Amino acid sequence: MKLKTKKKPKEAVTAKSKKSRWPLVNRDISWLSFNDRVLQEANNKQNPLLERLKFLGIVSSNRDEFYRVRVASIKRLIRLGRWGSDLLGEDPVTLLEKIQTIAISQQEQFDASWKNIRNDLRRAGISFVNEHELNADQARFVKKYFVEQVLTHLTPILLDHVEQFPELNDRSIYFMVVMSRTKQKDRYVLLEIPTATVPRFVVLPKGNKTILFLDDVIRFCLDDLFFQFSYDSISAYTVKLTRDAELDIEHDVTKTIVKKVAEGLKKRSKGQPTRLVYDESLPTEALNYLVRKMRLSGQSQVIPGGRYHNFIDFIKFPEIGRPDLQYKAQQFINHPALPERTSVFKVVRHNDLLL
């Protein structure tokens, strides 16, 4: 004898299970959570100190790419209007506002992590100093270093003498130099920090455990660079612009795919701005001037930050201090199927090769 059981409506069960078991999280909000997890490794004291610095560099690099690609895509959807909302599944303007809130919070956490790591490094005998903390011997060394290694790589642009505001390069960092004089309007100068040609970190002599940012080398020598101008005070504040880096490939049958990709890559460097990060101590008037001259829309992310940007450079931080402050370098391992002077092509003709 079979007992009949009353079945629940199939649709009701499905709807309930979907609601409880499969909550939907926006992919971009989820990605920000992932980068927050990377930041946790920078705070993990079980990791060697110099490796924690590298994790800060990874967080910085990840965040740049997020704004160059994901935020850029959201801004494109905004320009599509209602169709963009349908494609995304939610209002892209609201999503951008959520990203802005989370990004500012994570920037604050990042700055706090950098401060904690700096303090831990000081206790381990490695000190970061700025331009105000140099002793007489260090000051002489920095002046000499500036003249011999840095000066020829600097190209200041006086902004009140340009008809069109210069295009800031993606992934570069700049100084917004403010020259002030009593009862006169401030004058602004834009100056790219030449991290592509000069090391970002300067190891000061005698002990080799005192580090100065290239940024602070330039700050220390501002008077040597702008001595021909009249001012009562001069200060430099770091700014950084991120651009839309989506790769657009033209549908032109007369061009080869190589040429299309090459042209698309050139356009990436001049994409629309997606984020401006600035030193939060930058005077409000100077910040407003930047935003206005760069024609940043309300959809652009203007985010306050600390004194230094482009922490990706920490991935190449000099190897100084005790050996236990970083992981041991990975040793090369020879593949058993590839002894010296063996053609890899001969090997793969007979067997697959996993490296």
JOTAHU-V428430 format. One record per pair of residues at least 4 apart in sequence whose ideal C-beta (glycine too) atoms are under 6 Angstrom apart, sorted by the first residue. I is the first residue (numbers start at 1). J is the second residue. If there is no record, write none. Layout:
BEGIN
I&J + I&J
END
This chain:
BEGIN
8&13 + 17&21 + 18&22 + 25&30 + 28&70 + 32&102 + 35&59 + 35&62 + 38&58 + 38&59 + 39&59 + 41&55 + 42&52 + 42&55 + 42&56 + 42&113 + 43&113 + 47&51 + 47&52 + 48&325 + 48&326 + 49&120 + 49&121 + 49&124 + 49&325 + 50&325 + 50&326 + 51&326 + 51&327 + 52&117 + 53&314 + 53&317 + 54&314 + 54&315 + 56&311 + 56&314 + 57&311 + 57&312 + 57&314 + 57&315 + 60&311 + 60&312 + 61&312 + 64&242 + 66&70 + 67&71 + 67&242 + 67&274 + 67&275 + 68&242 + 68&245 + 69&245 + 71&274 + 72&244 + 72&246 + 72&274 + 74&92 + 74&96 + 75&299 + 77&84 + 77&88 + 77&92 + 78&84 + 78&92 + 78&93 + 78&299 + 80&84 + 84&92 + 85&91 + 88&92 + 90&95 + 99&103 + 100&301 + 103&303 + 104&303 + 107&303 + 107&305 + 111&306 + 118&128 + 121&126 + 122&127 + 125&209 + 126&209 + 126&321 + 127&210 + 128&211 + 129&133 + 129&210 + 129&212 + 130&216 + 131&216 + 131&219 + 131&220 + 134&138 + 134&139 + 138&204 + 141&205 + 142&217 + 142&220 + 145&149 + 146&150 + 146&151 + 146&217 + 146&221 + 147&151 + 150&198 + 153&194 + 153&197 + 153&198 + 156&189 + 156&191 + 157&166 + 157&190 + 158&189 + 159&188 + 159&190 + 160&187 + 165&293 + 168&241 + 170&243 + 170&269 + 172&192 + 173&193 + 173&238 + 173&240 + 173&309 + 173&310 + 174&190 + 174&192 + 174&239 + 175&191 + 175&236 + 176&237 + 176&239 + 176&286 + 177&189 + 177&191 + 177&236 + 178&186 + 178&235 + 178&286 + 179&187 + 179&229 + 179&231 + 179&234 + 180&186 + 180&232 + 180&233 + 181&231 + 181&232 + 182&232 + 193&215 + 194&198 + 195&200 + 198&214 + 200&214 + 200&313 + 201&211 + 201&318 + 202&212 + 202&217 + 203&208 + 203&318 + 204&210 + 204&212 + 208&320 + 209&320 + 212&216 + 219&236 + 222&226 + 222&234 + 223&227 + 237&279 + 237&282 + 238&279 + 238&309 + 239&278 + 240&277 + 240&309 + 241&273 + 241&276 + 242&274 + 242&275 + 243&271 + 243&273 + 244&271 + 244&272 + 244&274 + 245&268 + 245&271 + 247&264 + 248&264 + 249&260 + 249&264 + 250&260 + 255&259 + 255&260 + 273&296 + 273&300 + 275&301 + 276&302 + 277&303 + 277&305 + 277&309 + 278&282 + 279&307 + 280&304 + 282&286 + 282&287 + 290&294 + 291&296 + 296&300 + 321&325 + 337&347 + 338&342 + 347&353 + 348&353
END
